[in-house]
Amino acid sequence: MNLLLVNDDGLHSPALWALALGLSREHAVTVVAPANNCSAIGHGVTLHSPLFAHREDFPHGVPAWAVSGTPADCTRLGLMNFAPGPVDLVIAGPNRGCNLSQDLLYSGTVAAALEAAMMGVKAIALSAPIDADDHRTVETFLCIFDLLDLEQDFTEVLNINIPALPLASVKGICWTPLGNNRWRGAYEKRPNPEPGFEGQSLYHPPSHPPERCPGSDNDYDRLYDGYITLTPLGYSLQQPIEGRRAIPWE
């Protein structure tokens, strides 16, 4: 297959290198990734300035570009400018940190995958806990990849989270719905320590994890029970309109 690899952690992510080299043994791989870390940037795209792209090929001849834009920009550039011919599948990741529940709304990794789906190309968003070993994550994903039926298993994007476990300790693969979480923490107000900015305040993002709503059999619970989680995603934000009340207009 002709594969495009993107991420939000940046071109020099060791996990991205490991995945590119692993897949390149059997597939044609092109890598297009941000020049800098773009974690939690969401689905931003660059509209009002040109993008800079610098070629930095990976070992074994894997073509790779560092792009000044966002993960979604990288998907677009890869599909429309850099990939040698039509792309069969986009793989976004591996992300350092899970993409579970409402975290998906902030994720540059998931946004890069959804951008591919919007352009008519199926995509996988791949993530693992921040303490996961990169090579273990890639080893496990390559096993999953051989088991997937890309024609039947999903139509737009497949969100995959891999537990931070050796392959032999993984309990199995689960199709799971998204769980629920809430980022409720207030920003922490601190004085600005920079000279010349006395009296000004800085607001630091909350450092604690989101509140996880009680539930069972969702992506968060299954991942931390030792399972690989698979959740199909789509780019439509629409909810059903059937059964909505008529709003009078006079």
Secondary structure, DSSP 8 states (H G I E B T S, - for coil): -EEEEE-SS-TT-HHHHHHHHHHTTTSEEEEEEESS--TT-TT----SS---EEE--BGGGB-EEEESS-HHHHHHHIIIIISSS--SEEEEEEEES---GGGGGT-HHHHHHHHHHHTT--EEEEEE-TTS-HHHHHHHHHHHHHH--TTTS-SSEEEEE--SS-GGG--EEEE-----EE-----EEEE--STT-TT-EEEE---S--EE---SSSHHHHHTTTEEEEEEE-S------TT-------
